[in-house]
Amino acid sequence: MNWRIEANDVLSRVDGLSPWIFTGCLYLVRWIVVVPIGYAVCQLGGSNNAATFTGSPMSLLLGFIFLAPLSETLIECAVPYWLMSKAGRNRLGERPWAFVVVSALLMALLHVGAWPSAILPSLVTGSFLAYTYGHFATSGTGWAILHTCVFHAGINMVGWLLLVAF
């Protein structure tokens, strides 16, 4: 028996899941990857550039859960995916790895205010969001935006809950 698991096999299995199970699995795996990275960054003396937010918790909730995911999905995913598709870089039936790299870099650049501690977590998060977008983009831009925004909103909901709690 061959017990070796190849990354392509794992991705093929994940890609074959039903839409919301796919998004949920990537959401959970993203936390499994990013929490240890965040912990390591903090232990290594990450920056003290903690973001400060003012305003009522409800106005922050609106921004975190609706406005930020939608605007960032459009900037980091929809526009680059469209441009790369027009340039012939995203082909049907192939995983859009170049798009994932471009999108993750955009995510890191948009979160420049939290650098240097946010560089690696934002690259990882951007990769997961871009893979989600690329997965659903072949079914339509609306599905890609919806799943990516819900994924992103779920991440931001955790941040909002931490802000409100502390």
C-alpha positions in Angstrom: 0.0 0.0 0.0 1.2 3.5 -0.8 0.5 5.7 2.2 2.1 8.8 0.8 -0.4 11.6 0.6 0.3 14.1 -2.1 -0.8 17.7 -1.9 -2.5 17.5 -5.3 -4.6 14.5 -4.1 -5.6 16.4 -0.9 -6.5 19.5 -2.9 -8.5 17.4 -5.4 -10.5 15.9 -2.6 -11.2 19.3 -1.0 -12.1 20.8 -4.4 -14.7 18.0 -4.8 -16.6 18.9 -1.6 -19.9 20.7 -1.7 -19.6 24.5 -1.8 -20.2 25.4 1.8 -18.3 22.4 3.1 -15.4 23.4 0.9 -15.4 27.0 2.3 -15.8 25.7 5.9 -12.9 23.3 5.6 -10.6 26.0 4.2 -11.7 28.3 7.0 -10.8 25.7 9.6 -7.5 24.8 8.0 -6.6 28.5 7.8 -7.0 28.8 11.6 -4.9 25.7 12.1 -2.1 27.3 10.1 -2.4 30.9 11.1 -2.7 30.6 14.9 0.7 29.0 15.4 2.2 31.5 13.0 0.7 34.4 15.0 1.9 32.9 18.3 5.4 32.5 16.9 5.4 36.1 15.6 4.3 37.3 19.1 7.0 35.2 20.8 9.7 36.5 18.5 8.8 40.1 19.4 6.3 41.1 16.8 5.6 44.8 16.3 3.6 46.8 18.8 1.6 48.2 16.0 -1.7 46.9 17.4 -4.6 48.4 15.5 -6.8 50.6 17.5 -10.4 51.1 16.6 -12.8 53.7 17.8 -16.5 53.8 17.5 -19.4 51.8 18.8 -19.2 48.0 18.7 -22.1 47.9 16.2 -20.5 50.3 13.8 -17.3 48.3 14.0 -19.4 45.1 13.4 -20.8 46.6 10.2 -17.3 47.5 8.9 -15.7 44.2 10.0 -18.4 41.9 8.8 -19.8 43.6 5.6 -17.7 46.5 4.3 -14.1 45.2 4.8 -14.8 41.7 3.4 -16.6 43.0 0.4 -14.2 45.8 -0.4 -11.1 43.6 0.1 -12.6 40.8 -1.9 -13.1 43.2 -4.8 -9.6 44.8 -4.5 -7.6 41.6 -3.7 -9.5 39.0 -5.6 -12.1 40.1 -8.2 -10.1 42.7 -10.0 -6.8 40.8 -10.1 -8.6 37.6 -11.1 -10.4 39.4 -13.9 -7.2 41.1 -15.1 -5.2 37.8 -15.0 -8.0 36.0 -16.8 -8.0 38.6 -19.6 -4.3 38.1 -19.8 -4.7 34.4 -20.2 -3.1 33.6 -16.8 -6.2 31.7 -15.3 -7.1 28.7 -17.3 -10.1 26.5 -16.7 -9.2 23.2 -15.2 -6.0 24.5 -13.6 -5.5 25.8 -10.2 -4.7 29.6 -10.4 -1.5 29.6 -8.4 -0.2 32.8 -9.9 -3.4 34.5 -8.9 -3.1 33.2 -5.4 0.3 34.7 -5.1 -0.7 38.1 -6.5 -3.8 38.2 -4.3 -1.9 37.2 -1.1 0.6 39.9 -1.8 -2.2 42.5 -2.2 -3.7 41.3 1.1 -0.3 41.9 2.8 0.0 45.3 1.2 -3.5 46.4 2.3 -2.6 45.4 5.8 0.7 47.4 5.8 -0.4 49.4 8.9 0.0 46.3 11.1 3.4 45.3 9.7 5.8 43.7 10.5 3.9 41.3 12.6 1.0 40.9 10.2 3.1 40.1 7.1 3.1 36.4 7.4 -0.4 35.9 8.8 -1.9 38.2 6.1 0.0 36.3 3.3 -1.4 33.0 4.6 -4.9 34.4 5.0 -4.7 36.0 1.5 -3.7 32.7 0.1 -6.7 30.9 1.6 -9.1 33.6 0.5 -7.6 33.7 -3.0 -7.8 29.9 -3.4 -11.4 30.1 -2.3 -12.1 32.9 -4.8 -10.3 31.0 -7.6 -12.2 27.8 -6.8 -15.6 29.5 -7.2 -14.7 31.9 -10.0 -15.2 29.2 -12.5 -18.8 28.9 -11.4 -19.4 32.6 -11.5 -18.1 35.9 -10.0 -21.1 36.1 -7.7 -20.4 32.7 -6.1 -16.7 33.6 -5.8 -17.4 36.9 -4.1 -20.1 35.4 -1.8 -17.9 32.5 -0.5 -14.8 34.7 -0.2 -16.7 37.4 1.7 -18.3 34.9 4.0 -14.9 33.3 4.7 -13.4 36.7 5.3 -16.3 37.9 7.5 -15.9 34.7 9.6 -12.3 35.7 10.3 -13.2 39.3 11.0 -16.0 38.1 13.4 -13.4 36.5 15.6 -11.4 39.7 15.6 -14.5 41.8 16.4 -15.4 39.4 19.3 -11.9 39.8 20.7 -12.1 43.6 20.4 -15.4 43.7 22.2 -14.4 41.2 24.8 -11.1 43.0 25.7 
